[in-house]
Each structure stands twice: as structure tokens, then as C-alpha cells.
Amino acid sequence: MVFSKKPFKFTIATLLVCLPLLGFANQPQDTVKAQTESKAVHANEEGHEAHAKVLTLAEKIDAHKAHHVLDAHSFILFENEETEKSYGFPLPIIFWDNGIHIFSSSKFEHGKAAESNGNYYVLGHDEKIYKTDASGTLIGDAHHPTNEKVVLDFSITKNVLTMLVVALLMFWIFAGLAKSFAKNGGISSGFGRIFEPIVLYVRDEIAIPNIGEKHYKRYMSYLLTIFFFVWFLNIFGLTPLGINVTGNIAITFGLAVITFLITNFTANKNYWGHIFWMPGVPLPMKIILAPIELLGVLIKPFSLMIRLYANIIAGHIVLMSLIALIFIFKSWVGGTLSFLLSFAISTIEILVALLQAYIFTMLSALYFGSAVEEHHHEEAHH
């Protein structure tokens, strides 16, 4: 196995294409709303201050789960509820609003309004940036303010930072593996050698069977990149750092779009012929099947997006719910059972992290194979 420069450059180019799409991933999912009632909300439209109410244990658990699966503009390692202090580090805020704005997310601490280029902005509970005045007032419901929000937000959020870390980690591992191959005459060495069997597996069991000997090399760089990228992100999501990259539908959308573009831009005429004018089918059926086949082209990336997103976020929610039972039961029996169930689910999630990377790569290879498949016996249909 030899790592040539062209596939390696293609790998880096793929990541660079992917990152701008994922930069919009700092917008959290609409289906999950951060519930942080424990903090004071901003003044309402009538100018009256409303202070945080005392939450029940169940409400605190729900708020913590919602906060865990959301993206964030700062990286919080842990919080002290007694002192209400957070320990972590701020991240760069970058957005466009009649000009570029760049500053640290530390300006948003404690709900304060951040001043930039003469304008004031505040970070809402939904992790979106809103325009405001010097007092940091949000009009209406604290969770659904009516203030004008910043649309083009390119901030380096927690998810974006994690993706950059994973990209650099992959570059370091596989650049070292490629150099060891070139240096030792095709024999791997160093830390990267533990990934050599996986690279061979992706080639021999995923790429070649689904794409074919003739065309598989064109897609190997992307298949290897997407496999390890999704796998490493899933593993990071199992750490207690509140990272949920592949559980964000914007991230999975970006990855699915790349697979969609590669599939359709590298497809041959037989692929498009079977979509718009299927051979060997009566004329009326061709007219009926054409829109159905075209719809199938759009459904394929949609299924990739939903499958990865749903499996990962469901695992996070289930695991956190089981851990929460320890605090709800407040007994050694219930706590022990919850701990054992949490441990079992955590073990399963390690397998799911690898399985979802495998499925995403396998389906991508399957789509590539259908795009370049050559049909030599079309005349037999007539």
C-alpha cells in the first residue's frame, strides 16, 4: 500500500471544502432548546427585570441535557453550581453585520452586552447572537427574543474547534504513516501503524467491492477521510466535555452534501441515463419513473444525514438520562442499577461510534459505485 501525494492533497482539499459548510453549524438544532432558567433573564419589553426561579431536580437535569447537546461559543470544562463559576476558555466570535466583527466570547460573560464597532450584541440562551443596546436587553421571551439576530455567524464554536482538532490529529497520524511507508519500503512504523489494518479494511472490504477495481482509487482518499473523521468525532463525543459534533444536524448535512456532490459530479452517462430514461422500460413507464428516480437522488444524502444525526444524539440523550437516574433515586439500589446501565450503554456507544462511521463510509462507497457502474448488456433489455 502506497500513499501518493494526489490522494493526500485530495483529502486536505475535501476538509477545506467541508469546513465552510460546517462553519454554519454553530447554529443549534431547532428541536433542542437550552433551558438555563437558573440564570437571571434579561429585561422584558416592558422594562421589568425577572430573576431566575428555583428549579426542581428534574428541571435542572433537563436543562443540563439540553445544554450538553448544544453547540457553544465558549468551551466550558466544568461548572461549580455553588459558586456559579465556570471553568474553561473563551473562543473567537466572528460574524458579519455591516462589516466584520471579531472579538472574544468572554465579552458575553454573565449576559453582558458586547460592544463592537459602535454596536452592541448579546448572546442568547439559544447560543445565537442578537443585536441589542448597551444594557443588553432582549425583547420578549428570553428563549425566543424578537431582537434582530446576526445571520452570518462564522465564530469558532466548540464544535468547529473540535473539528479542527480532529483534522489536525488526522493530518499528524496519517502524514506520519505515509512517511514511514516511503522511508521503510512499504512497512509501517510508529503510532500510525495501528490504523494500517483499518485503512486496508476500508480499501479491500468497502471501496473495492462497492466501487470496483477500476474506479476505487479515485474515491479512496475521501472514503478514508470520512471514515476516520466521523469515527474520531464520535469518540470525542463520548468524553465528558459536552462535545456533540455529529449529533448536530448541520454537521451531518455538510458531510452528506459532500458525498452528494462527489457522487453526481463523477457519475457517468449510464448513471444519468438510468435516472432520466431508464433502458428496457416502456415509454409511459419511463416518464413515470424519471421523477421517482430523481427524487431518489435527493433522498440518498438525506438518509445519510438523518441516520448519523439521529443515532448519535439519541445515544447522548439516553446515556445522560440514565446517569440522571442516580441523582433522582438517591438510593444505593437505584444508583447502582443506573450506574450499571450507564456503563453498559457507554460500552455500546463505543461500538456505535465505529459502526456509524462504517455505515456512512459504506453507503458513500455504494453511491459512488452506482455512479460509475458500467453497463455492458443494456441491449439485452430490449
RAGI-V528975 format. One record per backbone hydrogen bond with DSSP energy under -0.5 kcal/mol. CO is the residue of the C=O (numbers start at 0). NH is the residue of the N-H. E is the energy in kcal/mol with one decimal. If there is no record, write none. Layout:
CO_NH_E, CO_NH_E
This chain:
1_3_-0.9, 3_7_-1.2, 4_8_-2.7, 5_9_-2.2, 6_10_-2.1, 7_11_-1.9, 8_12_-2.5, 9_13_-2.2, 10_14_-1.8, 11_15_-2.2, 12_16_-2.1, 13_17_-2.0, 14_18_-2.4, 15_19_-0.9, 16_20_-0.7, 17_21_-2.2, 18_22_-1.5, 20_23_-1.1, 21_24_-2.1, 22_25_-0.8, 23_26_-1.5, 25_27_-0.7, 28_31_-0.9, 33_35_-0.7, 35_38_-1.6, 42_137_-0.5, 43_46_-2.3, 47_43_-1.6, 49_40_-1.0, 55_59_-2.2, 56_60_-2.2, 57_61_-2.4, 58_62_-2.4, 59_63_-2.3, 60_64_-2.5, 61_65_-2.3, 62_66_-2.3, 63_67_-2.1, 64_68_-1.6, 65_69_-0.6, 66_69_-0.5, 71_157_-2.7, 72_90_-0.9, 73_75_-0.8, 74_76_-0.6, 74_88_-2.1, 77_86_-2.7, 78_80_-0.7, 79_83_-1.5, 79_84_-1.2, 84_79_-3.0, 85_87_-0.5, 86_76_-2.5, 86_77_-1.5, 88_74_-2.4, 90_104_-1.9, 91_93_-0.6, 91_155_-1.6, 92_102_-1.8, 93_153_-2.3, 94_96_-0.5, 94_100_-2.6, 95_151_-0.6, 98_96_-2.8, 100_94_-1.9, 102_92_-3.6, 103_106_-1.6, 104_107_-1.8, 105_108_-1.4, 107_110_-1.3, 108_111_-1.4, 113_120_-2.2, 115_118_-2.0, 118_115_-2.9, 119_131_-2.3, 120_113_-3.5, 121_123_-0.6, 121_129_-3.0, 123_126_-1.8, 125_27_-0.5, 127_123_-2.9, 127_129_-0.5, 128_149_-3.0, 129_121_-2.4, 131_119_-0.6, 132_135_-1.6, 138_145_-2.4, 141_124_-0.7, 143_140_-0.6, 147_130_-3.4, 150_152_-1.3, 151_95_-2.3, 151_153_-0.7, 154_156_-1.4, 156_160_-2.8, 157_161_-2.0, 158_162_-2.1, 159_163_-2.2, 160_164_-2.3, 161_165_-2.5, 162_166_-2.5, 163_167_-2.4, 164_168_-2.4, 165_169_-2.7, 166_170_-2.2, 167_171_-2.4, 168_172_-2.4, 169_173_-2.6, 170_174_-1.8, 171_175_-1.5, 172_176_-1.8, 173_177_-2.2, 174_178_-2.2, 175_179_-2.1, 176_180_-1.7, 177_181_-2.1, 178_182_-2.4, 179_183_-2.4, 180_185_-3.2, 185_187_-0.5, 189_192_-1.2, 190_193_-1.5, 191_194_-1.8, 192_195_-1.0, 194_198_-2.2, 195_199_-2.4, 196_200_-2.1, 197_201_-2.5, 198_202_-1.9, 199_203_-3.2, 200_204_-2.8, 200_205_-0.7, 201_205_-0.8, 201_206_-2.9, 202_207_-2.4, 205_209_-1.2, 206_210_-2.7, 206_211_-0.8, 207_211_-1.5, 211_215_-1.8, 214_217_-1.3, 215_218_-1.3, 215_219_-0.8, 218_222_-2.6, 219_223_-2.7, 220_224_-2.2, 221_225_-3.1, 222_226_-2.0, 223_227_-2.2, 224_228_-2.5, 225_229_-2.1, 226_230_-2.2, 227_231_-2.7, 228_232_-2.0, 229_233_-2.3, 230_234_-2.1, 231_235_-2.4, 232_236_-1.6, 234_237_-1.4, 235_238_-1.4, 238_241_-0.7, 244_247_-1.7, 246_248_-0.6, 247_250_-1.0, 247_251_-1.7, 248_252_-1.9, 249_253_-1.9, 250_254_-2.1, 251_255_-2.3, 252_256_-2.3, 253_257_-1.6, 254_258_-1.8, 255_259_-2.4, 256_260_-2.7, 257_261_-2.5, 258_262_-2.4, 259_263_-2.1, 260_264_-2.4, 261_265_-1.3, 267_271_-1.5, 268_272_-2.5, 269_273_-2.1, 270_274_-0.7, 271_275_-2.7, 272_276_-1.9, 277_280_-0.9, 281_285_-2.0, 282_286_-1.8, 283_287_-1.5, 284_288_-3.1, 285_289_-1.9, 286_290_-0.6, 287_291_-0.8, 288_292_-3.0, 289_293_-2.3, 290_294_-2.2, 291_295_-1.8, 292_296_-1.3, 293_297_-1.1, 294_298_-1.9, 295_299_-1.7, 296_300_-0.7, 297_301_-1.1, 298_302_-2.6, 299_303_-1.7, 300_304_-2.4, 301_305_-2.5, 302_306_-2.3, 303_307_-1.7, 304_308_-2.0, 305_309_-2.9, 306_310_-1.9, 307_311_-1.9, 308_312_-2.4, 309_313_-1.9, 310_314_-1.6, 311_315_-1.9, 312_316_-2.3, 313_317_-2.6, 314_318_-2.3, 315_319_-2.3, 316_320_-2.1, 317_321_-2.1, 318_322_-2.0, 319_323_-2.0, 320_324_-1.1, 321_325_-0.6, 322_325_-1.2, 322_326_-0.6, 323_326_-0.8, 323_327_-1.4, 324_328_-2.9, 325_329_-1.4, 330_334_-2.8, 331_335_-1.7, 332_336_-2.3, 333_337_-2.4, 334_338_-2.3, 335_339_-2.4, 336_340_-2.5, 337_341_-2.6, 338_342_-2.5, 339_343_-2.2, 340_344_-2.7, 341_345_-2.4, 342_346_-2.0, 343_347_-2.1, 344_348_-2.6, 345_349_-1.4, 346_350_-1.2, 347_351_-2.5, 348_352_-2.4, 349_353_-1.2, 350_354_-2.8, 351_355_-3.0, 352_356_-1.1, 353_357_-2.2, 354_358_-2.8, 355_359_-2.3, 356_360_-2.0, 357_361_-3.0, 358_362_-2.8, 359_363_-1.9, 360_364_-2.4, 361_365_-2.2, 362_366_-2.4, 363_367_-2.3, 364_368_-2.5, 365_369_-2.0, 366_370_-1.4, 367_371_-1.5, 368_372_-0.7, 370_267_-2.6, 373_375_-0.6, 376_379_-1.0, 377_380_-1.4, 378_381_-1.3
